[in-house]
Amino acid sequence: MSESYTRSKYHLLVVGNIVLFLNGMAIFCVNPVFPSKGMEHGLSKVQIGLLMAVSNYFASMGGPLSAKFGSYISVMASYNIGAILMGLSIGCFGWIDLLSSNTNVFFTWVLLLRAATGVAESLILISMMTKIMDTFPNQRGLVIGTSETSLASGLIFGSALSIQLVSKFTFYLPYLIIGSLHLIMIPIANCFASRAQREYVKLDSDTRMVPIGTLLTKPLVMLPIISNFFANFALGSLYALTEYRAQQLDLSPTIYTTFFVIYGLTTLIFRPLGGMCCDADPPTPIYWNLFFDSGGIIGFLLIGPISQLWDGGRDWFFISSTVFFGLLNCCLIATCSRAQNGVGLSGLPMNEKISQRVQSLWATLFFLGLGMGSHVSGYLISVMSFNNIMITNAAIALVAFFIDLFALCISTKGRT
């Protein structure tokens, strides 16, 4: 393999990680500040929960769209569509204060913007992850780990940026910045992707396709994807209720920002480590998945019922629980890597198009879980206490744990 290609693929890796960093900023810049903005415009908690969730519902549609049109347009064309849509929708979101004072009109416009953002974030994630993984076919776990670390960094920076700029300056500023950066990256990403493609000499010329229906019947592919759904359902519920809990505890903006910073730092540590371990032979990646699932169970119990045991330490429990939620967030590294590697372990061919289909399946249930968790928690908070919802989330994370435990039994049995 030529030295020029080696340079080009690492250049593409850097640019791709910048794109995913910006995608993470766009995904999380709304969560910390929108609930209070929605209340200012007269929205109910159920409506706010729906608006927090709707982007994930539409993001789950981006998976089937990417798989459907993957045979007709290139991976980078799919990225271009997503980046343009993201730049425009997230930029316009900053100006929602200019919308009609009528609550129903406000709700409808925000719903449309959140839907567009959801489709965009899914297209960007699927296309860029597919492109990078195809460039490093023998190091998929490490690539997923580093790429998702960039995404996590964007989550940290996006949430911190929105909290600080909105509280100190004006509401539209963070969204204008993030939307503009997405549009600026389009020509840059295409330039480096085309350069790497021109210099890439494929060693594997297998271009066969595998139907989606076939992938759905393979336990080594689908079990990690299903596990990821339940883990992200619980995380989606947490994201929707974080500001609500912070207001209950009367936390300052600094402490509230610290919650997201610690949460992100945990993922920064474990995602690359988990990615490297997920490149190992089975069942090592499943052991990591079980470890991450366990962290989530502890985190939900810590921020919920355990925090009730010490009234004076609720702030401390709120902050310290982020370490364990960061572990649960890392489960997507293991599940994504296991699903990708499960194709080969199931005796199926692997190429860019098949990788894109697997990534689409994974992203569909990933975003569906986040969306449903946010939506359901927006309703439950009207009829249940925060602590009871956290106990429910711990039980849901336990379901993910048992799915991975079942996958471990299958993997162990297949190797004996």
N, C-alpha and C positions, 0 to 999 in steps of 0.2 A: 504494500500500500504506500502511495507516494507521500513525501513529506508535506507537499502542498495540501493534500487532502486532510492530513492530520491536523494542520493548522486550521483549515476551513471548517472542519467539524467542531473543533473547540471554539472557534469564533461563533459558530451557530449556537453552540451550547450556551455561551455567555449571553448572546442576544435573546435567545429563547427564554432564559431565566429572567432577563429584564422584563420581557413581555408578561411572564407569569407573575412577576412581582407587581406590575401595574394591575394585572387582573385581580390579585389579592386585595390591593388597595380599593379597587372598585367594588368588590364583593362586600367588604366590611366597613366602608366609609359611611354607610347609611345606618347600620345597626345601632351604634351608640347614641345617635342624636335624633333619629326620626320619631320614636314614640312620643317624646315631649312635643315635637312639632305637630304631630297628628292631633294630640290633645288640644293644642292651641286652636286648631281649625275645627274642633268639635267632633272628632272621630271617637267612636267607642273603642273599648279594648279589643272587642272582637274584630272590628274593622282594621285596627292597627295590626293585630295578629295576622290577618289575611294579607295585608300589604307587605308585611315582613316576609311572609311565606311565598307570595305569588311569584317572586323572581326565581325561587327554587323550583316551583312547579313548572314554569316555562323553561327553566334551565334543563329540567328533565326531558323536555321535548327536543332540546338541542341534540341529545344523544341519538334518537331515532332519525332526526333530520340528517345528521352527519353520516349515519350508517346508510340511509336511503340514497343520498346523493353522492356518497363516496366514490361510486363507480363512474360518475359523470363529471365531477369537478375535482381539481387537485386539492391536496391538503392545505396548501397555502392560500388557495382561493377561498376555502372555507374560513381560514383565519382572517382574510381581508374583510369578508362580510361581517364577521363577528366584531372585528376591531372598529370598523366604521360605525356599526350599530351601537357599540359600547361608548365610543367617543361622543356621539350625538345624544344618546339617552342619558348618560350620567352627567353630561354637561348641562342638559336641560333640567335635570332634577334639581340643580342648585337654585333654580328660579321659581320653585313651587309657591313661594310666598306671593308671587304676582298673579297666581291663579284666582279664580272667582272665590268670593267669600262664601258662596253657597257650598255647604258641606258635601252634598252629593256630587257636584261638579268637580270639586277638589279631589274627592275620593276616586272618581273615574279617571281623571288625568294622571294621578299618581299611580293608579293601577296599570295604566298603559305604559308609563315610563318604567315601572318595575318589571313588567312583562318583557319589554324590549331588552332591559339590562340582563334579565335571566337568560334569554336565548343567546345573547352576545357572550356572556361569561362562559357558557357551555361550549359554544363553537370555538372560542379562543383556547380554552383548556384542552379540549379533545384534539384539535388540530396541532397545537404546538407541542403537546406531550407526545403525540404520534410521531411528529417529525423528528423530535429529539431521540426518541426510543429507536426509531428506524436507523438513525445515524450511529447509535451505540447498541447494536443488537445483542451483544454478549454481556452487557452491563446494565440491563434494564432496571434492576433493583436500585443500583447506585444512582442512575439517572433520575428515576422517580423520586428517590430520596432528596437529591440536590434540587431538583425542580420544584418539588413540593415545599422544600425549605424556603425557596424564593417566594413561593406563593404565601407561605406562613409569614415571611418577613413583610410582605405586602399587607397581610391582615393586621399585623401589629402597627405598621406605619400608617395604614389607611385609617384605622380606628383612632389612633393617637392624634393624627393630623386633623381629622374631622372634629374631635372633641375640642382640641386647643384652638383651631382657627374659628370654629363656630362660636365658642365661648368668648374669645378675645376680639374677633373682627366681625365677620358677617357670614351668613349661612351659605351663600353661593360659592364662596372662594375655594374650598377644597374640591368641590365637584367640577368647577371650571378648570382647575389645575389637572386633575386626574383625567378628565375627558380630553383635554388638549394633548396630554402626553400619549394617550392611546392612538390618536390620529397621527402624531409625529412618528411613532414607531412603525407604522405600516410600510413606508418605503425602505426603512432601514432593515427590518426583518426580511422583507422580500429580497433585498440585495444579497444578504448573507446566505439565505436559503438557496437562492439560485446559483451562487458561487459554489457552495458545497455540493449541490446536485450535479453541476457540470463536471466536477472533479471526482465524483464518486463512481468507482467501478464496483458494481455489485458482485460479490462472490457467490451469492445464492440467487439463481435466476428463476426460482420456483414462483410462478405468478398465479397459482391456483387459488380459487376463492372457496371459502367455507360458508355455507348458509347460516344465517342467524339461528334457525331452528336446530341445527346440529350443535352449535355452541351452547344452546340452552339445555341440552341433554347431558352435558359434560360436568359432573360434580366438581372436578378440579378447577373448572372455570367459574361455575355459578355459585358454589358455596361461599367463597370469599366475597363475591359481589352482594349476596343476600345478607351476609354478616355486616357488611359495610352499611347497608340500608338501615339496620336497626341501630347501629352505633351513631349514625348521623341523624336519625330521628331524635335520639336523646340529646344530641348536641344542638339540633335546631331548636328544641324546646328551651334549652339553656340560653341560647343567643337571644331569643325573643323575650326572656324574662330577666335578663341581666340588669337592664336599666331600672326595671320595676323594683328589683331587689335592692339596688343601690339607693333608690329613692326611699325605700322602706327604712334603710339603715342611715339615711341622711349623710351619704358619703360625699366628700369633696371631689371636684373634678380631677384632682391629682391622684387621689386614692383609686378613683374609678378608672383612670388611665392606667394605673399600676396593674390593675387586674388583667387588662389586655396585654400589657407588656410582659408580665410574668408568664401568662398563658402562651404567648408567642415564643418567648425564650426557651420554654420547655420543648416546644416542637422543633426549634432550631437545633437543639442538642440531640434529640432522639430521632429526628427524621433522617439525617445522613447516616447515623449509626444503624438504624433499622433498615435503611436501603441497602447498605453493604451486607448486612446479615441475610437479607431477603434474596440475594444472589446465590446464597448457599443452597445445597441440595435439600429437598424436603426431608424431614418435617421442620427444619429450623425456622423458616418463615412463620409457620403456624404457632410455634412457641412464642415468638415475638408478638403475634396477634393476640394471643391469650394474655400476655403481660400488659399490653395496651388496654384491652377490654377491662382487666382488673382495676387498672388505674381509674377508669371512668366510674366504675361502681363505687369505689372509695370516695371519689370526688363528689358524687351526688349525695352520698350519705353525710359527707362532711359539711357541705354547704346547706343541707336541709336539716334533718332531725338531730344530728350530732351538735350543730350550732345552738340548738335550743337548750343544751345542757349547761351553757355558760353564757349568761346574758351579756356580760362585759366583754366577751371575746368574739362576738359575732362578726365584727370587722376583720379580725384576724382569720377566722374560719373562711370568710368570703375571699380573702386574698390568697390564703394557703391552698384552697381547693383548686386554684388555677393550675397548679403543678400537675394534679391528677387529670384535670380536663385536657391539659396538653398531651398527656399520654394517650388518652382516648382518641384525640384528634390524629395521633400518629398511626392509628389503625388503618387509615386509608393508604399509607405506604405499603403495608404488608398485604392488604387485600388487593390493591391494584397490581402489585408485583406478582402475587400468587395467581391472579386471574390471567395475566399475560403469560406467565411461565406454564400455566395449566394447559395452554393450547398444545405446546410441544409434548408435555407429559401425557396428554390424551392421544398422542399419535397423529396429530393434525399438522399440516404445513403452516409455516409462519412467514408472513411478509407484511409490507406496510398497510395494505388494505385490510388484512385480517386483524392486524394490531389495532387499526382504527375502529373496526367493529367491536372488538373486545373493550376498547376504551369507551366506546359509545354506550355499551351495556352497563359498564361500571359507572359512568357519569350519570346515566339516566336514573339509576337507583340511588346514587349518591345525592343528587339534587332533590329527588323525590323524597328521600328521607328527611333532609333538611327542611324542605317546604312543609311536609306534613307535621313535623315536630313543632315548627313555629306556629302553624295554623291551629293545631290542636291545643297547644299551650295557651294561645290567645283566648280560646274559649274556656279552657279549664280554670284559668285564673279567676274567672267570674264565679265559679261554683266550688273551687277547692282552694285550700291554703297553699302557699309556696312550698312548704315542707312536704306536703302530701304529693305534690307534683314531682318533687325531687326524688321521693321514694319510688314513684312510678317510673321515673327515668332510670333509676338504679336497676329496677326489674327489667326494663327494656335492654339495658346494657348487658344484663345477665343472659338474656336471650342470645345476643351476639356471641357471648362467651361460649354458650353451649353449642351453637352452630359451628364455631371454630373447633370446639372439642370433638364434635362429630367428624369434621373434616380431618382432624388429626387421626382419628380411628381408621378412617378410610385410607389415608396416606400410609399409616403404619402397616395396615393389613396388606396393602398393595405391594409393599416392599419385602414382606416376609414370605 
